[in-house]
């Protein structure tokens, strides 16, 4: 089949490459000529394991190309995916839908035959129906345009796997839809042949699935982080507690690692937009708990600064701090709303000299926080450090040799912001280990 993907950021570029990998002919569309030039040359403007190979393979095979020309895209295919960004509005909780509407306004008048527009972006419930009405007013006579919604469930660091082997495919269609289901079943036929569940629903349910999944995940993360605060007050160990909870099949162990909390370009802004939309619908009381989820999450950053202050003897003034990790999660270079980088900035404001190292996110970090010091390796960042902070759980940091590192630092003090280190291994090498939600180990 032929399809287009509008928006070539993280979501759009991944989806375009994934559709081409499934054997379809794909055109990626973006208003940014620089981004299009990079992608056309096989370069990805962000880090995602395995995506560069999929992109280059399909460029070489002729199944994938990129353009800024809406006329080319309108004529190329009858299935058009929307993968543009829906950032948080400045000064508000709600989502900014300008980019989504702009695609409809630019694309639909150019369509010369009936088509299906399939939303991938995370949007407030009710957006798809609104876009459907807008498309009807803009379509030429005799051209029928259906709007469907097919939310993405990509995890940064696993996006290629999640595109080519998703755990479910959710498709929301209009009440009188006649094309969307058949078109998407054909597009996703290789995945359906694997037995991947295909859930057909109305537009509103499809829109709510993604934000509900994100809200549940955020709640689970903030729950264990709230419990870790109680553990600290009581002298308990949140990691052992989480292990015990994880054996309960109703709860499970995943995402019960207490630590610095969540960040990135999706989870924080999506749960805030969810709250804002619920308020607009008159159901604001239903999601008031998400305010506390958000508050707990942000409080972790302040708590990390407090713990580091304690680790440094009560004051950060003049302390030399190594910060290992800047991306909001491992296997990503994304520093949007990154807890690690936020903590690094707060440490500097409290008088510390901060040296940051991340395997992939250095360039993005320097653009966002140019006043911090940046190192070319973990060893360099730890040179003469009074405390070493692990704020992103890259495997490189988990596997650090505490014995070798001890020869570099000024004080053998490590603060584990992700509860990812083997505390016994570090203490055997003479380190004092501080961790969120756990007693100090020396």
N, C-alpha and C positions, 0 to 999 in steps of 0.2 A: 504494500500500500504506500501511498504518499501522505505525508503529514508535515505540518510546520509547527515550530515551537517559538512563541513570542517571549522574549526575555532570555538573555544568555548569561545570567548570573549563575549562582550555585545550582539552583533548582533547574533552570532552563537548559543550561549546558549539559548537565548530567542526563536530563530526560531526552534531549535531542540525541546525544551519543548512544543512550540506551535503546532508543527506538531504532536507530540505524543498526545497532548490534543485533537486534531481533530480525533484521533483514529488510526493513522498510527504507524507502527513500525519504530523506528528511532535509528540510531547510530551516535553519535557525535564524531568527530575525531579532535585530536590536537596533536602537536608535544611536548607539555609541559606535562610531566607525573604528575607533581604536580597539575596542573589544572584539569587533568582528574581524579585524585584520589579524589579531593575535590568534583567535580560534581557527581562522582559515589557514594559518601557518602551523597549526598543531600545538599551539601554546595555550595552556590553561592559566588564567590570571589568579588562580587560588590553588591551594594544595588539597588534593583528594586522592588517596591511594588507588592506583589502578585506572583512574579516569583518563590520564594522558594516553595510555596505550589504546584504550577503546576509541578515543577521539581520533588518533592518528591512523589506526587501522581502517576506520570507516571513511575518513577523508581519502585515504589511498584507494579504497575500494569504490569510490565514487557514489557512495550511498548518503553522504553527509556533506552539506555545504552551508555557508552562512552569508547573510546579506542584510543590508539596511533598507532594501527596497520593498515596500509594502505591496506594490503592484505585482512584483514577481511572486511574492508569497501568496497573494490572493488568487492568482492564476494557477499556482502550482498544485494545490491540494484542496480537498473538501473536508478535511479534518484539521482543525487548528487548535493547538494547545496554548493556554495562557500560563506562563511561568514567570511573570514579572513580580517585583517586590511589593510587599504591603507593609511598609515600615510604620512604626508608632508615630502618631501626629506629635508635633512639637508642643510641649506643654499640656498634652492630653493623654488619656489612656487609649483612646480609639485608634483604629487603623486608618492609614492614609491610602485611599483607593484610587488616587488620581491616575496612577500608571495602568491599573486594570481598565478603568473607563477609557483611557486614551487609546488602548489597543482596539476596543470595540468601535470607538468613534472613527479611527483611521482605517480599520480593516473592513468593516461591514459595508460601507458604501462602495467599496472596490470589488465586492464579490459579484460575479456575473452568473453564478449558479448556486443552487442550494448547498448549504454547508452545515457542519457541526462545529461549534466552538466549545472546547473542553477546558474548564478551569482546573489548574493544578495548585494555584496559589492558595495560601491560607487566608480566608476572608471571613468577616462577620456574617452570621446566618442572615439570610435574606438578600445577600448581594447577588447571588446567581439569578434569582427571579427578577431582580431589578435590571440586571444586565440583559436578560432575555427580553424584557419590555423595551429597553433602549435599542437593542438590535432590531426589533420589529419596526421601530419608527425610522431606522436608518437604512433598512434593506431596500434594494430596488424592487420594482414591481415584478412579481413572478418568482422572486428569490426568497426561499424559506430558510431562515437561520434558526437552528436549535442551539440552546445553551445547555450543556451538561456539566456536572462537577465530579472530578475524579481526584480526590485529595491525595497528596504525596505523604509518605511516611518515612522519609529518608533520615538516616542517622549519619551525621558527619563522621567521616572515617570509614563508613561502610556503605556509602551511597551507591556504588556500582552494584554491589551485592543486593541492596534493597531495591534497586531498579530492575535488575534481571531476575531476581528470585524473591519477590515480595512475599510477605506472609498473608496478605489478602489484597484484593482489588475491590475498591468501593466506587460505585458509579451512581450518581444521582441524576435523574432525568426529569424533564418537564412532564406535566400530566398528560399532554397529548403528543408526546414524543413518538416519532416513527422511524428515526434514523440513528439516534445516538447509541442505543444498546447494541445494535447489529454492527455498527462501525467499530465500537470499542472491543467487542468480542472478537472481531476479525483482527484488529491491531494486536490484541493481547493473546491471540490464539496459541503461540508457543508457550506462554505461561500457563494458560488454562489447560493445555495438554499435560502439564506437570502436576495437575490436580490442585493448583492454587485457587482458593475460594474466590468466587465472583459474587459480590453482594450488590444487588440492584435496589435502589431506593429512590425516594424523592429528593429534590434539590436540598431542602433544609436539613434533612438528616445527614446527607453526605457532607455538607458544610460543617455540621456539628461534630462529626466523628473525629476530625483532626484536632480541633481545639479541645474536645473532651479528653482525648488521649493525652494531649500535652498537659492539660490541667491535672489529670490523675497522676501523671509522672512527676510533675512539679510538687504535688501534694505529698507523694511518697518520699521524695527527697527531703522536703522540708520537715516532714514528720520525724524522720530519724535524726535530723539536725536539731529539732526541738528537744528530742529525747536526750541527745548528747549534752545539751545544756544542763539537763537534770543530772546526768551522769557526772558531769564535772562538779556540780554542787554536792553530790552525794559521795564522790570518790569511787564511782563505778566505772566499768570499762564498756563503752558503747560498741566496740567491735565484737566482743564476746556476746553482748546482748543481741546484736543484729544477727549473729550466727544462730543463736537460739530461736529468734523469731523466724528466721529463714527456713527452719525445718517444718514450720506450719504450712501445709500446702495452700491454705487460703491466703497466705501472705507472700511467701517466696523471698529469696535472699537478694534478688537483683534490685539494684538502685537503693539498697539500704546501707551504703557506705557513707557514714557520716563524714562531713568535711566542709569544704569551703562553699559548697552550694553550686547552683546551676547558673549558666550565663549563655552567651551566644546570641545569634540573630533571630532565634525563633521562640524559645520557651518564655523568656521574660515578657516580650512584647505581645505574644499570643495570649497569655493568660490575662494581661491587662486589657487587651482588646475584647476578650471574652466577657470580662466584668463590665466594660463600657457598653457592650451590645445588650447584655442582660438588663442593664439599667434602662436602656432605650425601649426595651420590650416590656418594661414594667415588672421584670423578674429579678430586680437587683438584689433582693434578700437571698435568693437562691445561691448566689456566688460570693456572699460576703466573706466566707472562709478563705477565699483566694487572696484576699487582702492580707490576711495573717500569713498565708503561704509565702507571699511576696516579701512581707516584712521579715519573716524568719530568714529567708534567703539573703536579704541584704544585710541583716544583722550579723551573719557569719563573717562578713568581711571585716567589720569593726572588731569582732571577737578575735580574729586572726591577728590583727594589729596589737590587741591587748596581750594575747599570748606571746607574741614576739617580744613585746616590751618586758614581760616577765622573764622570758628566756635570756634577755640581755641585761638582767639585773635591776630592772625598774625604770630605765630610761633609754630612749633611742637616740638621744642627742650624741652625735659623733660616732654612732655605731656603724660598722661596716657590714651590710647585709647582702648575702647572695640569694637571689630569687631564681629558682629553677622552675621555669614554666611561665609562659605568657599567654598562650592560646587558652580558650575557655575549656578545651578538652584535648586529650591526646589525639594524634593522627589528624590534626587540623591546623591550619594557620589563621583561623578565625579569632579575632580579638574583640569582636563586638560584645559589649557588656561583659568582658572577661573578668571574673573575680580575681584571678591572679594579677592581672595588670592593674586593676583597681587597688588591690592591697599594696602593690609596689609603689604606686603613686602616693598612698596615704602614709606609708613608711617614710618616704622622702619628705613629705610635709611635716612629719614629726621629728625631723632632724637627722635622719639616717642617710648614709651614703648607700645607694642601692645599685647593685650590679645584676643585670638580668640576662639570662640565657634561655633560649627556647630552640629546639631543633628546626622548626619550620616557620615560626611566627615573628622572626626578628624584624623584617622589613615593615610589616603591618604595625608592630609595636612602636617602632621608631617614629612612624607617621603620627600615631595617636598620642604617644608620650615621649616627645623628643628630648625632654630634660633628664630622663633617666640615663644611667650608664649601661651600655650593652657590651657583652662579652662574646667571644667567638667559640667558647666551649664551656662546659660545666666546670671544668678545672680552673679555667681563667676566672670565671665568676666567683669562685670560692676562695680565690687568693686572699689570704689574710682576713678572712671573714670572721666576725664575732658570732654570727648565726647563719646557718644554711636553711633556707625555706624551700620545701618542695610543694609547689602550688598547682602543678599540672602533672598528672600521673603518667608521664611518658615512660615507656619501658626502660629507656636509657637511664632515667633517674632511679627507678626501682632497683636496677641492677648495679648501681654505683658501689664501688668498693670502699667501705667506710675506713678501712685501714690505710689505703692509699690516700684518701682524701684528708685524713687526719694530718698528713705532712704538709698540707697546703694552708689550712685554716689557722686562725689565731686562737679560736676557742672551739672545742669539740661540742658544739650545740647544734642540734638539728630540730627543726619545727616541721612536722609532717601535717600539711594542710589537707591531705587527701586520704589519710590512714592507709597508705599504700606501702609503707616501708616495713621491713622485718625488724621490729624494735630490738629484739634480742641480739640480732646480728650486729646492730649498731652499738649497743651497750657493751658487747664483748670487745669492741674496738675502742672502748673508752669514751664513748659519746653519751651525752645527756639528751634524751629524746622527749620532746614535747609534742603532743598531738591533741587535736580537738576531740573532746569527749572521752579522754583517757587519762589516767594518772601519769604523772611525770615518771619516766624510767631512767635510772642512772646506773 
